[in-house]
Amino acid sequence: QVQLVESGGGLVQAGGSLRLSCAPSVTIFSVNYMGWYRQAPGKQRELVATITWFGTTNYADSVKGRFTISRDNAKNTVYLQMNSLKPDDTAVYYCNANRGAQKLDYWGQGTQVTVSS
Protein backbone atom coordinates (compact mmCIF):
# COMPACT_ATOMS: atom_id res chain seq x y z
CA GLN A 1 0.00 0.00 0.00
CA VAL A 2 1.22 3.48 -0.89
CA GLN A 3 -0.08 6.71 0.58
CA LEU A 4 0.39 9.92 -1.38
CA VAL A 5 0.25 13.31 0.29
CA GLU A 6 -0.37 16.22 -2.05
CA SER A 7 -0.09 19.94 -1.48
CA GLY A 8 0.18 23.19 -3.38
CA GLY A 9 -3.16 23.75 -5.04
CA GLY A 10 -5.03 27.04 -4.93
CA LEU A 11 -6.48 29.96 -6.81
CA VAL A 12 -4.36 31.88 -9.30
CA GLN A 13 -4.98 34.34 -12.11
CA ALA A 14 -4.43 33.38 -15.72
CA GLY A 15 -0.75 33.61 -16.58
CA GLY A 16 0.29 32.81 -13.04
CA SER A 17 2.17 29.86 -11.58
CA LEU A 18 1.64 27.16 -8.99
CA ARG A 19 3.73 24.24 -7.80
CA LEU A 20 2.18 21.00 -6.66
CA SER A 21 4.01 18.56 -4.40
CA CYS A 22 3.46 14.86 -3.82
CA ALA A 23 5.22 12.84 -1.14
CA PRO A 24 4.77 9.05 -1.26
CA SER A 25 4.94 6.85 1.84
CA VAL A 26 7.54 4.67 0.10
CA THR A 27 10.81 5.63 -1.49
CA ILE A 28 10.45 7.10 -4.96
CA PHE A 29 12.86 4.52 -6.30
CA SER A 30 10.49 1.69 -5.38
CA VAL A 31 7.85 2.83 -7.86
CA ASN A 32 7.74 2.28 -11.60
CA TYR A 33 6.67 5.83 -12.22
CA MET A 34 4.80 8.72 -10.66
CA GLY A 35 2.59 11.23 -12.30
CA TRP A 36 -0.06 13.87 -12.14
CA TYR A 37 -3.56 13.58 -13.54
CA ARG A 38 -6.41 16.05 -13.48
CA GLN A 39 -10.16 15.99 -13.64
CA ALA A 40 -12.29 18.98 -14.52
CA PRO A 41 -16.03 19.09 -13.73
CA GLY A 42 -17.98 16.94 -16.14
CA LYS A 43 -14.83 15.53 -17.75
CA GLN A 44 -12.84 12.35 -17.45
CA ARG A 45 -9.58 12.19 -15.56
CA GLU A 46 -6.68 12.85 -17.90
CA LEU A 47 -2.93 12.47 -17.81
CA VAL A 48 -0.92 15.62 -17.21
CA ALA A 49 2.65 14.38 -16.77
CA THR A 50 4.65 11.37 -15.61
CA ILE A 51 8.21 10.69 -14.52
CA THR A 52 9.72 7.20 -14.52
CA TRP A 53 12.19 5.53 -12.18
CA PHE A 54 14.89 6.51 -14.70
CA GLY A 55 13.76 10.12 -14.76
CA THR A 56 12.13 9.99 -18.18
CA THR A 57 9.27 12.46 -18.43
CA ASN A 58 6.10 12.54 -20.48
CA TYR A 59 3.56 15.35 -20.91
CA ALA A 60 0.10 15.87 -22.29
CA ASP A 61 0.22 18.04 -25.41
CA SER A 62 -1.94 20.64 -23.70
CA VAL A 63 0.71 21.35 -21.04
CA LYS A 64 3.97 20.90 -22.95
CA GLY A 65 6.21 23.92 -22.57
CA ARG A 66 4.22 25.21 -19.58
CA PHE A 67 4.38 22.42 -16.97
CA THR A 68 7.42 20.62 -15.63
CA ILE A 69 7.42 17.42 -13.59
CA SER A 70 10.47 16.76 -11.45
CA ARG A 71 11.57 14.95 -8.34
CA ASP A 72 13.80 15.65 -5.38
CA ASN A 73 15.33 12.36 -4.33
CA ALA A 74 16.58 13.71 -1.01
CA LYS A 75 13.10 14.92 -0.08
CA ASN A 76 11.39 11.90 -1.67
CA THR A 77 8.98 14.26 -3.36
CA VAL A 78 7.66 14.76 -6.87
CA TYR A 79 6.71 18.22 -8.07
CA LEU A 80 4.59 19.68 -10.84
CA GLN A 81 5.62 23.23 -11.69
CA MET A 82 2.80 24.89 -13.60
CA ASN A 83 3.51 28.14 -15.42
CA SER A 84 1.45 30.29 -17.78
CA LEU A 85 -1.71 28.83 -16.30
CA LYS A 86 -4.94 29.08 -18.25
CA PRO A 87 -8.58 28.85 -17.13
CA ASP A 88 -8.73 25.49 -18.95
CA ASP A 89 -6.18 24.16 -16.44
CA THR A 90 -8.80 24.43 -13.70
CA ALA A 91 -9.33 20.96 -12.24
CA VAL A 92 -8.68 18.69 -9.30
CA TYR A 93 -5.13 17.43 -9.67
CA TYR A 94 -4.29 13.92 -8.48
CA CYS A 95 -0.90 12.46 -7.75
CA ASN A 96 -0.43 8.90 -8.98
CA ALA A 97 2.13 6.21 -8.22
CA ASN A 98 2.49 2.97 -10.16
CA ARG A 99 4.32 0.26 -8.30
CA GLY A 100 5.45 -3.32 -8.51
CA ALA A 101 5.42 -6.07 -11.09
CA GLN A 102 1.62 -5.98 -11.00
CA LYS A 103 1.77 -2.26 -11.85
CA LEU A 104 -0.77 -1.28 -9.23
CA ASP A 105 -1.95 2.32 -9.24
CA TYR A 106 -2.23 4.43 -6.10
CA TRP A 107 -3.86 7.85 -5.89
CA GLY A 108 -3.66 10.90 -3.72
CA GLN A 109 -6.69 12.67 -2.35
CA GLY A 110 -6.55 15.41 -4.98
CA THR A 111 -5.83 19.11 -4.77
CA GLN A 112 -7.93 21.84 -6.38
CA VAL A 113 -6.34 24.20 -8.89
CA THR A 114 -8.50 27.12 -10.01
CA VAL A 115 -7.34 29.57 -12.66
CA SER A 116 -9.38 32.75 -13.01
CA SER A 117 -9.55 34.73 -16.24
LINJONOR-V653376 format. One record per pair of residues at least 6 apart in sequence whose C-alpha atoms are under 7 Angstrom apart, sorted by sequence separation. I is the first residue (numbers start at 1). J is the second residue. If there is no record, write none. Layout:
BEGIN
i->{I | I}
j->{J | J}
END
This chain:
BEGIN
i->{39 | 51 | 71 | 72 | 98 | 99 | 38 | 39 | 50 | 51 | 71 | 98 | 37 | 38 | 50 | 70 | 71 | 97 | 98 | 37 | 38 | 49 | 50 | 70 | 96 | 97 | 37 | 38 | 49 | 69 | 70 | 96 | 97 | 8 | 9 | 36 | 37 | 48 | 49 | 69 | 96 | 8 | 36 | 48 | 68 | 69 | 95 | 96 | 7 | 8 | 36 | 47 | 67 | 68 | 94 | 95 | 7 | 35 | 36 | 67 | 68 | 94 | 6 | 7 | 35 | 67 | 94 | 95 | 6 | 34 | 35 | 66 | 67 | 94 | 5 | 6 | 33 | 34 | 66 | 93 | 94 | 4 | 5 | 33 | 34 | 51 | 66 | 92 | 93 | 4 | 5 | 33 | 50 | 92 | 93 | 4 | 32 | 33 | 49 | 92 | 93 | 3 | 4 | 32 | 91 | 92 | 2 | 3 | 31 | 91 | 2 | 90 | 91 | 2 | 29 | 90 | 90 | 89 | 87 | 86 | 87 | 85 | 87 | 28 | 27 | 40 | 40 | 39 | 40 | 23 | 38 | 39 | 23 | 38 | 39 | 22 | 23 | 38 | 21 | 22 | 37 | 38 | 21 | 22 | 36 | 37 | 21 | 36 | 37 | 20 | 21 | 36 | 19 | 20 | 35 | 36 | 19 | 20 | 35 | 19 | 34 | 35 | 18 | 19 | 34 | 18 | 33 | 34 | 17 | 18 | 33 | 17 | 31 | 32 | 16 | 17 | 31 | 32 | 16 | 17 | 31 | 32 | 15 | 16 | 30 | 31 | 14 | 15 | 14 | 15 | 14 | 14 | 22 | 6 | 4 | 14 | 6 | 9 | 10 | 11 | 12 | 13 | 14 | 4 | 5 | 9 | 10 | 11 | 12 | 13 | 14 | 2 | 4 | 6 | 7 | 9 | 10 | 11 | 12 | 13 | 3 | 6}
j->{45 | 57 | 77 | 78 | 104 | 105 | 45 | 46 | 57 | 58 | 78 | 105 | 45 | 46 | 58 | 78 | 79 | 105 | 106 | 46 | 47 | 58 | 59 | 79 | 105 | 106 | 47 | 48 | 59 | 79 | 80 | 106 | 107 | 19 | 20 | 47 | 48 | 59 | 60 | 80 | 107 | 20 | 48 | 60 | 80 | 81 | 107 | 108 | 20 | 21 | 49 | 60 | 80 | 81 | 107 | 108 | 21 | 49 | 50 | 81 | 82 | 108 | 21 | 22 | 50 | 82 | 109 | 110 | 22 | 50 | 51 | 82 | 83 | 110 | 22 | 23 | 50 | 51 | 83 | 110 | 111 | 22 | 23 | 51 | 52 | 69 | 84 | 110 | 111 | 23 | 24 | 52 | 69 | 111 | 112 | 24 | 52 | 53 | 69 | 112 | 113 | 24 | 25 | 53 | 112 | 113 | 24 | 25 | 53 | 113 | 25 | 113 | 114 | 26 | 53 | 114 | 115 | 115 | 115 | 115 | 116 | 115 | 117 | 76 | 76 | 90 | 91 | 91 | 92 | 76 | 91 | 92 | 77 | 92 | 93 | 77 | 78 | 93 | 77 | 78 | 93 | 94 | 78 | 79 | 93 | 94 | 79 | 94 | 95 | 79 | 80 | 95 | 79 | 80 | 95 | 96 | 80 | 81 | 96 | 81 | 96 | 97 | 81 | 82 | 97 | 82 | 97 | 98 | 82 | 83 | 98 | 83 | 97 | 98 | 83 | 84 | 98 | 99 | 84 | 85 | 99 | 100 | 84 | 85 | 99 | 100 | 84 | 85 | 85 | 86 | 86 | 87 | 95 | 95 | 95 | 115 | 108 | 111 | 112 | 113 | 114 | 115 | 116 | 107 | 108 | 112 | 113 | 114 | 115 | 116 | 117 | 106 | 108 | 110 | 111 | 113 | 114 | 115 | 116 | 117 | 108 | 111}
END
